[in-house]
Amino acid sequence: MKVELVTLASLEYIFDEVRDDYSGRGMYGRKCVGIVTGDSLWSVRGTLEDEKTDSVEGDEYGEMIDYMLKHEPDVDSMAGDFIFYWPGLQLAED
C-alpha cells in the first residue's frame, strides 16, 4: 500500500517517531513505514484501534490504519526502543 506524506504525518500526532525510510532485515534497501517506540506491540495496536474508530470510512488515513491492523508488523530493536514496521506500506513517490 502506498500513502501520501500528509497522511503518514498524521501518525506523528499519536506516536513519538514515525519513519517513512526504514529498511528492515531482508528488505534489500527497499524502504517502508515504521513506528519507533518504547511501547509494546499491544500498546501500539491499541492506539491504532483507537485511531481506527475515530477515522472516517474510505479516507486514506483510515485505510492506512486498517492496513496496519490487518498486517502483523515486523519488529527490530533500536537503541532501547523498538521499531514496528510494515514492509508492504510505503510512502507514495512524487
C-alpha positions in Angstrom: 0.0 0.0 0.0 1.3 3.5 -0.9 0.4 6.5 1.3 0.9 10.2 0.8 3.3 12.1 3.1 0.5 14.2 4.6 -1.4 11.0 5.5 1.7 9.5 7.2 2.4 12.7 9.0 -1.0 12.4 10.8 0.6 9.5 12.8 3.1 11.9 14.3 0.3 13.3 16.5 0.0 9.9 18.3 3.4 8.3 18.1 6.8 9.8 19.1 8.6 8.9 15.9 7.2 7.8 12.5 9.6 6.9 9.7 9.0 6.5 6.0 12.5 5.4 5.2 13.1 2.2 7.3 14.7 -0.7 5.6 14.4 -3.8 7.8 16.0 -7.2 7.6 15.6 -8.9 4.3 14.2 -5.8 2.6 17.4 -5.3 0.5 17.2 -1.5 0.6 13.5 -1.1 0.0 12.0 1.5 2.3 8.8 1.3 4.3 6.8 2.9 7.1 7.8 2.2 10.7 6.9 3.4 14.2 9.7 3.8 16.8 8.5 3.5 20.3 9.4 2.0 23.7 5.8 0.6 23.9 4.8 -3.0 23.3 3.1 -4.2 20.2 -0.1 -4.5 22.2 0.1 -0.8 23.1 0.7 0.2 19.5 -2.2 -1.9 18.3 -4.4 -0.4 20.9 -3.5 3.1 19.8 -4.1 2.1 16.2 -7.5 0.6 17.2 -8.5 3.9 18.8 -7.5 5.8 15.7 -9.5 3.4 13.5 -12.7 4.1 15.4 -12.0 7.8 15.1 -11.2 7.8 11.3 -13.7 8.4 8.5 -14.6 5.4 6.4 -12.9 5.5 2.9 -10.3 8.1 3.6 -6.6 7.3 3.1 -5.8 7.7 6.8 -8.4 5.2 7.7 -7.2 2.8 5.0 -3.6 3.1 6.3 -4.7 2.4 9.9 -6.8 -0.6 8.7 -3.8 -1.9 6.8 -1.5 -1.6 9.8 -4.1 -3.5 12.0 -4.7 -6.3 9.4 -1.0 -6.9 8.7 1.3 -8.0 11.6 4.4 -5.7 11.6 8.0 -6.9 11.7 10.0 -5.6 14.6 13.6 -4.7 15.3 15.4 -3.4 18.4 16.5 0.2 18.2 18.7 1.6 21.0 16.4 0.6 23.8 13.3 1.1 21.7 11.5 -1.0 19.1 10.6 -0.2 15.5 7.4 -1.8 14.3 7.5 -1.7 10.5 5.2 -2.8 7.6 7.3 -3.8 4.5 4.2 -3.5 2.4 3.4 0.1 3.5 5.5 2.7 1.6 5.4 6.4 1.0 4.0 7.2 -2.4 6.5 8.5 -4.9 6.3 12.1 -6.1 
